[in-house]
Each structure stands twice: as C-alpha cells, then as structure tokens.
Amino acid sequence: MKVRPGRLVLLGHPVAHSLSPRFQNAALAAAGIPLTYEAIDVAPNELGAMAALLAEQAGAGNVTVPHKVAFAALCAERTVLAERVGAVNTFWTNETGGLVGDNTDVGGINASVHELLGPPPSRTRVTLLGAGGSAAAVCAAAESWRGAPMRCWSRRPKQARMLAHRFDGTVESVADLADAVRGSTLIVNATPIGMIGDDFPVPFELLAPDAAVLDLVYRVGETPWVRAARLRGHRAVDGLPMLLAQGALAFERWFGVPPDREAMRASLA
C-alpha cells in the first residue's frame, strides 16, 4: 500500500468488536506505529457517509457483519479476491483518495482449516451453513481445496442458490439441513448463530462421528457449539484463529510489513 493510514477503524456489529481492537492495537504498539485502532458501530443507513468520511481521512481498517457486502459497493477499487467473494472485510485509501477493498477472510479461513485438519483438505466432504459474505469467503477458499465438494444450506434458500451459482462446480445448494450435513466430514458455520446465546447452528445428531467442526463465530472461552463438539469427540475450532490470521493479513496490507503475531495472540490471553 502506498498511502499510510491516517485512521484505523473497525466497522460493524458491536458484538463483533470485542477482540479485534485488542490485538490490532497490540500489533501497532509492537511495531512502534503511532496509531490506534477503534471500533465503530455503524448503522446500515450511515455506512455510505462513514465510507466517504474515511476516504477523506485516508482511513483504513476492517469491516464485519452486517456490512461486508454493502461496503464492497462503496469502494472505488476492489482486489481480484474481493471481487470473487463479493464482500470486503479489509480496506485502505489509495493515492487518489478512493477506498480500496480487499478480503483477508479467505486467508483466515485457510489458516483455520489448516489448524483444524492440517494441509489443505482433499477428498473432504464439506457442509457450509450460511450464505452471506463470510460464507462466500469460505467458497472462495474452498476453490483451492482439491476434491472437496461443498453443500450449502441457509435459512435463506434463495441466497444459498445464488451463492452456489456464483461458485458453480464447487458448491451445491441443498434445501434440507439434514441432507446438507449427511456424510460431511467438515461442517463450517458461517452464520451469526452462537455470537449471542447458546444455540447450535446444527443439531449434533445430524453429524457423522468423524465430522470436524469449524465455527467462524468467536467468543471469549470459545463458542458453545465448539465446546459441545469437543465433548462429543469431534475436532473443533472456533473463529479465533481465523480472526487473528485475517487481522495479520490486513495489517500487512495497510503497512507493507507483517505484524508481531505473538504480540497479537498474547493480547488476547
């Protein structure tokens, strides 16, 4: 990136703000960069005005639920990956004062899958729960997983069908939850379920005994679904590895150097 950020922000749902400022500010301090990273709760009808203000301020930062898809349309430029996903979670301001949108969620998802399963999965049957911006990032990541067919289920069937159409050849839309999950060896939750409350995105009786669970939701102490999955003998990880990995990639986009990942992780202890 050629323009040093004048302001660093996180735009999105306040619940999703809980950890990112801690580890990004730790990374800034470790690098000796005199900026702070602040979380801002922005209503959907205020997103356009906020984007314009950030462009004026040479702003950079991250975008979380529910704004990833809408923010992509507000960017003057988008990377190839952001175009493929159709959602932006990382942005900065270019030399001409326009916002550039990228998607580091894809790299974060690959890091989480590696932590859970090891090398990029092959011959893995994947079920994706959800059809929003995070789900699209999972689909984009899965394009590099050889022999890993994916079934997508959503409470919004039309969005699931649209996602499957965009990633034709990788993703199949399935209307029934039990059919979507049956026989899968990796279940990915890309819905907000578990962000608040103790609901599970899918009942455990539908999961195969050897199924692994990747929950993109993160909470202090892990999500209830991940804790319960481990008690039942499933390999499981929540969204924290993804959060850290996408945040580290975002830092590199903003400043051109990798952050101190150990400082980032230690800030969450």
ZIVENKA-V990597 format. One record per pair of residues at least 12 apart in sequence whose ideal C-beta (glycine too) atoms are under 10 Angstrom apart, sorted by the first residue. I is the first residue (numbers start at 1). GAP is how many residues later the second one is. Records with the same first field share a line. If there is no record, write none. Layout:
I = GAP / GAP
//
This chain:
1 = 59 / 91 / 92 / 93 / 94 / 99 / 101 / 251 / 252 / 253 / 254 / 255
2 = 90 / 91 / 92 / 93 / 254
3 = 55 / 57 / 89 / 90 / 91 / 92 / 93 / 94 / 97 / 251
4 = 29 / 31 / 54 / 56 / 88 / 89 / 250 / 251 / 252
5 = 28 / 30 / 32 / 49 / 52 / 53 / 54 / 55 / 56 / 86 / 87 / 88 / 249 / 250
6 = 29 / 48 / 50 / 51 / 52 / 53 / 54 / 87
7 = 28 / 29 / 30 / 31 / 46 / 47 / 49 / 50 / 51 / 52 / 53 / 54 / 86
8 = 13 / 16 / 17 / 20 / 25 / 27 / 28 / 29 / 30 / 46 / 51 / 52 / 53 / 54 / 84 / 242 / 243 / 246
9 = 12 / 27 / 28 / 29 / 30 / 31 / 33 / 41 / 44 / 45 / 48 / 50 / 51 / 52 / 53 / 54 / 82
10 = 14 / 27 / 28 / 29 / 30 / 31 / 32 / 51 / 52 / 53 / 54 / 79 / 237 / 240
11 = 28 / 29 / 30 / 31 / 35 / 36 / 39 / 40 / 43 / 48 / 50 / 51 / 52 / 53 / 56 / 57 / 60 / 78 / 80
12 = 27 / 28 / 29 / 30 / 35 / 50 / 51 / 52 / 53 / 54 / 55 / 56 / 59 / 77
13 = 26 / 28 / 29 / 51 / 52 / 53 / 54 / 179 / 182 / 183
14 = 25 / 26 / 27 / 50
15 = 26 / 49 / 50 / 177 / 180 / 181 / 202 / 204
16 = 23 / 25 / 46 / 47 / 48 / 49 / 50 / 176 / 179 / 201 / 202 / 223 / 227
17 = 21 / 22 / 23 / 24 / 45 / 47
18 = 21 / 177 / 200 / 201 / 202
19 = 20 / 199 / 200 / 201 / 220 / 221 / 224 / 225 / 228 / 248 / 249
20 = 17 / 19 / 41 / 42 / 44 / 198 / 223 / 224 / 226 / 227 / 230
21 = 15 / 16 / 17 / 18 / 246
22 = 15 / 242 / 245 / 246
23 = 14 / 217 / 220 / 221 / 224 / 225 / 228 / 236 / 238 / 240 / 241 / 242 / 243 / 244 / 245
24 = 12 / 13 / 14 / 15 / 37 / 38 / 223 / 224 / 226 / 227 / 230 / 235 / 240 / 243
25 = 12 / 13 / 238 / 239 / 242
26 = 233 / 234 / 236 / 237 / 238 / 239 / 240 / 241 / 242
27 = 220 / 221 / 223 / 224 / 228 / 231 / 232 / 233 / 234 / 236 / 237 / 240
28 = 223 / 226 / 227 / 231 / 232 / 235
29 = 231 / 234 / 238
30 = 229 / 230 / 231 / 232 / 233 / 234 / 236 / 237
31 = 220 / 224 / 226 / 227 / 228 / 229 / 232
33 = 218 / 221 / 222 / 224 / 226
35 = 25 / 219 / 220
37 = 23 / 24 / 25 / 210 / 214 / 217
38 = 23
39 = 22 / 23 / 25
40 = 14 / 21
42 = 21 / 24 / 25 / 29
43 = 24
44 = 22 / 23 / 26
47 = 16 / 19 / 20 / 23 / 24 / 26 / 27
48 = 22 / 23 / 25 / 26
50 = 17 / 21 / 24
51 = 12 / 16 / 19 / 20 / 22 / 23 / 24 / 25 / 40 / 48 / 50
52 = 22 / 47
54 = 20 / 37 / 38 / 39 / 45
55 = 19 / 20 / 21 / 36 / 38 / 39 / 41 / 42 / 43 / 44
56 = 37 / 41
57 = 36 / 40
58 = 34 / 35 / 36 / 37 / 39
59 = 32 / 33 / 34 / 40
60 = 30 / 31 / 32 / 33 / 39 / 40 / 190 / 191 / 193 / 194 / 195
61 = 28 / 29 / 30 / 31 / 189 / 193
62 = 26 / 27 / 28 / 29 / 42 / 43 / 181 / 184 / 185 / 188 / 192
63 = 12 / 24 / 25 / 26 / 27 / 28 / 38 / 40 / 70
64 = 25 / 41 / 69 / 70 / 179
65 = 24 / 67 / 68 / 69 / 126 / 127 / 130 / 152
66 = 66 / 67 / 126
67 = 20 / 21 / 22 / 66
68 = 14 / 17 / 18 / 19 / 20 / 21 / 22 / 33 / 35 / 37 / 64 / 65 / 66 / 68 / 69
69 = 16 / 17 / 18 / 19 / 63 / 64 / 67
70 = 17 / 18 / 63
71 = 16 / 17 / 18 / 20 / 28 / 30 / 62
72 = 13 / 14 / 15 / 16 / 17 / 19 / 29 / 30 / 31 / 61
73 = 13 / 15 / 28
74 = 14 / 17 / 25 / 27
75 = 13 / 16 / 17 / 19 / 23 / 24 / 25 / 26 / 27
76 = 17 / 18 / 20 / 21 / 22 / 23 / 24 / 25
77 = 14 / 15 / 17 / 19 / 21 / 22 / 23 / 24 / 25
78 = 13 / 21 / 22 / 23 / 24 / 25
79 = 21 / 22 / 23 / 24 / 25 / 174
80 = 22 / 23
81 = 20 / 21 / 22 / 23 / 24 / 25 / 26 / 56 / 59
82 = 18 / 19 / 20 / 21 / 22 / 23 / 24 / 55 / 58
83 = 18 / 20
84 = 19 / 22 / 52 / 53 / 55 / 56 / 59 / 82 / 83
85 = 16 / 17 / 18 / 20 / 21 / 48 / 49 / 50 / 51 / 52 / 53 / 54 / 55 / 56 / 81 / 82
86 = 17 / 46 / 47 / 50 / 51 / 53 / 54 / 76 / 77 / 80
87 = 14 / 16 / 18 / 19 / 45 / 46 / 47 / 48 / 49 / 50 / 53
88 = 12 / 13 / 14 / 15 / 16 / 17 / 45
89 = 12 / 13 / 14 / 15 / 16 / 17 / 19 / 44 / 45 / 48 / 157 / 158 / 160 / 161
90 = 12 / 13 / 14 / 15 / 17 / 156 / 157 / 159 / 160 / 161 / 162 / 163 / 164
91 = 12 / 159 / 162 / 163
92 = 158 / 161 / 162 / 163
100 = 153
102 = 147 / 148 / 151
103 = 30 / 33 / 34 / 37 / 143 / 146 / 147
104 = 33 / 138 / 141 / 142 / 143 / 144 / 145 / 146 / 147 / 148 / 149
105 = 28 / 29 / 31 / 32 / 33 / 35 / 36 / 85 / 111 / 137 / 138 / 140 / 141 / 144 / 145
106 = 30 / 31 / 32 / 33 / 34 / 35 / 36 / 37 / 38 / 136 / 140 / 143
107 = 30 / 34 / 135 / 138 / 139 / 141 / 142 / 143 / 145
108 = 26 / 29 / 33 / 108 / 131 / 133 / 134 / 135 / 136 / 137 / 138 / 139 / 140 / 141 / 142
109 = 25 / 28 / 29 / 30 / 31 / 32 / 33 / 79 / 81 / 105 / 107 / 130 / 132 / 133 / 136 / 137
110 = 27 / 28 / 30 / 31 / 32 / 34 / 35 / 132 / 135
111 = 30 / 130 / 131 / 132 / 133 / 134 / 135 / 137 / 138
112 = 26 / 29 / 76 / 102 / 103 / 104 / 125 / 126 / 127 / 128 / 129 / 130 / 131 / 132 / 133 / 134
113 = 13 / 25 / 28 / 29 / 32 / 35 / 73 / 75 / 99 / 101 / 124 / 128 / 129
114 = 127 / 131
115 = 99 / 122 / 125 / 126 / 127 / 130
116 = 70 / 72 / 96 / 97 / 98 / 119 / 120 / 121 / 125
117 = 28 / 68 / 69 / 95 / 97 / 118 / 120
119 = 26
120 = 21 / 22 / 24 / 25 / 26 / 28
121 = 21 / 23 / 24 / 25 / 26 / 27 / 64 / 65 / 91
122 = 23 / 24 / 25 / 26
123 = 22 / 23 / 24 / 25 / 26 / 62
124 = 18 / 21 / 22 / 23 / 24 / 25 / 26 / 60 / 61 / 62 / 88
125 = 22 / 23 / 24 / 25 / 26 / 56 / 57 / 58 / 59 / 60 / 61 / 62 / 83 / 86
126 = 12 / 13 / 16 / 19 / 22 / 23 / 24 / 25 / 26 / 44 / 45 / 58 / 59 / 60 / 61 / 62 / 86 / 88
127 = 23 / 24 / 25 / 26 / 47 / 50 / 52 / 53 / 54 / 55 / 56 / 57 / 58 / 59 / 60 / 61 / 62 / 75 / 79 / 80 / 84
128 = 14 / 22 / 23 / 24 / 25 / 26 / 32 / 35 / 36 / 39 / 43 / 44 / 45 / 46 / 52 / 56 / 58 / 59 / 60 / 61 / 62 / 63 / 86
129 = 22 / 23 / 24 / 25 / 26 / 31 / 48 / 51 / 52 / 58 / 59 / 60 / 61 / 62 / 64 / 72 / 73 / 86 / 87
130 = 22 / 23 / 24 / 25 / 26 / 29 / 30 / 33 / 58 / 59 / 60 / 61 / 62 / 63 / 71 / 86
131 = 21 / 22 / 23 / 24 / 25 / 26 / 27 / 28 / 29 / 30 / 31 / 32 / 33 / 40 / 42 / 59 / 60
132 = 22 / 24 / 27 / 31 / 58 / 59 / 60
133 = 57
134 = 54 / 55 / 56 / 57 / 58 / 82 / 83 / 105 / 108
135 = 17 / 19 / 24 / 25 / 28 / 32 / 36 / 53 / 54 / 55 / 56 / 81
136 = 23 / 26 / 27 / 30 / 31 / 35 / 54
137 = 53 / 79 / 105 / 109
138 = 12 / 14 / 25 / 29 / 33 / 50 / 51 / 52 / 76 / 78 / 104
139 = 13 / 24 / 25 / 27 / 28 / 31 / 32 / 49 / 51
140 = 26 / 27 / 30
141 = 47
142 = 25 / 28 / 29 / 44 / 46
143 = 24 / 26 / 27 / 28
144 = 26
145 = 25 / 41
148 = 22 / 37 / 38
149 = 20 / 21 / 22 / 23 / 35
150 = 13 / 14 / 17 / 20 / 21 / 22 / 24 / 30 / 34 / 36 / 38
151 = 13 / 20 / 21 / 22 / 23 / 28 / 29 / 30 / 31 / 32 / 33
152 = 12 / 15 / 18 / 19 / 20 / 21 / 22 / 28 / 36 / 38
153 = 20 / 21 / 22 / 23 / 24 / 25 / 26 / 27 / 28 / 38 / 48 / 49
154 = 19 / 20 / 21 / 23 / 26 / 36 / 37
155 = 22 / 36 / 38
156 = 35
157 = 16 / 17 / 18
158 = 15
159 = 14
160 = 12 / 13 / 14 / 15 / 20
161 = 12 / 13 / 14
177 = 24 / 25 / 26 / 29
178 = 24 / 25 / 27 / 28
179 = 27
180 = 22 / 26
181 = 21 / 22 / 24 / 25 / 26 / 27 / 30
182 = 24 / 25 / 26
183 = 25 / 28
184 = 18 / 22 / 23 / 24 / 26 / 27 / 28
185 = 22 / 23 / 25 / 26 / 27 / 50
186 = 25 / 26 / 27 / 28 / 49
187 = 14 / 15 / 19 / 20 / 21 / 24 / 25 / 26 / 27 / 28 / 38 / 42 / 47 / 49
188 = 13 / 24 / 25 / 26 / 27 / 28
189 = 12 / 13 / 24 / 25 / 26 / 27 / 28 / 34 / 36 / 37 / 49 / 50
190 = 24 / 25 / 26 / 27 / 49
191 = 24 / 25 / 26
192 = 24 / 25
193 = 22 / 24 / 30 / 31 / 32
194 = 21 / 22 / 23 / 24 / 25 / 28 / 29 / 30 / 31 / 32 / 44 / 45
195 = 21 / 22 / 23 / 24 / 28 / 44
196 = 21 / 23
197 = 27
198 = 25 / 26 / 27 / 29 / 30
199 = 25 / 26
200 = 13 / 15 / 23 / 24 / 25 / 28 / 29
201 = 12 / 14 / 16 / 22 / 24
202 = 23
204 = 21 / 24 / 25 / 27 / 28 / 30
207 = 22 / 25 / 27
208 = 26
209 = 23 / 24 / 25
210 = 23 / 24 / 25
211 = 18 / 21 / 23 / 24 / 25
212 = 17 / 22 / 23 / 24 / 25
213 = 12 / 13 / 15 / 16 / 17 / 19 / 21 / 22 / 23 / 24 / 25
214 = 12 / 15 / 21 / 22 / 23 / 24 / 25 / 27 / 28
215 = 14 / 21 / 22 / 23 / 24 / 25 / 27
216 = 21 / 22 / 23 / 26 / 27
217 = 21 / 22 / 23 / 25
218 = 19 / 20 / 21 / 22 / 23 / 24 / 25 / 26 / 50
219 = 19 / 20 / 21
220 = 20 / 48
221 = 17
222 = 14 / 15 / 16 / 17 / 18
223 = 13 / 14 / 15 / 16 / 17
224 = 14
225 = 13
226 = 12 / 13 / 14
240 = 25 / 28
241 = 24
243 = 21 / 25
244 = 15 / 17 / 20 / 21 / 23 / 24
245 = 16 / 19
247 = 12 / 14 / 17
248 = 12 / 13 / 16 / 17
251 = 13
//
